[in-house]
Amino acid sequence: MPPIAGALTWCKSLRDRIQEPIDKLASLGQGITDREEYKDVYKLFMSITKSITEYENSKILEWHKEVEANSEEKLQMTLLCKDENGYIKVNFDPSLVRLLREVKYFL
C-alpha cells in the first residue's frame, strides 16, 4: 500500500477501533455517562481522536504539496522518447506511478 493512503487507512482503522468501546459505554445509559470515570475516558477519547485527525490532515497536506510540486511538471513531459540505443521507450516518471497508486487506494 502506498505511504499516504496506508497512513490514512491506519488512522481510520484506529479511529474505528477506539470508537466501538465508547459507543458501547454510551449505550449503557445515563447512569454510566454521568460518572466521573466515563467523563475522564471520554476526554481521553476526544484527545486521541483529535490527534489522529491532526495526523490525517498533516498527511493529506503533505500529499497535496507533493502532487502540486510534481504532477504538473511531470505531465508536461513527452510520453515517448528515444534511449541511447535509438529505441523508443516510455518516459513515464515513477512519481506519477506513485501518485496514481495513491489515488487508486484513496478511492
Buried (B, 14 or more C-beta within 10 A) or exposed (E): EBEBBEBBBBBEEBBEEEEEEBEEBEEEEEEEEEEEEBEEBBEEBEEEBEEBEEBBEEBBEEBEEBBEEBBEEBEEEEEEEEEEEEEEEEEEBEBBEBBEBBEEEEE
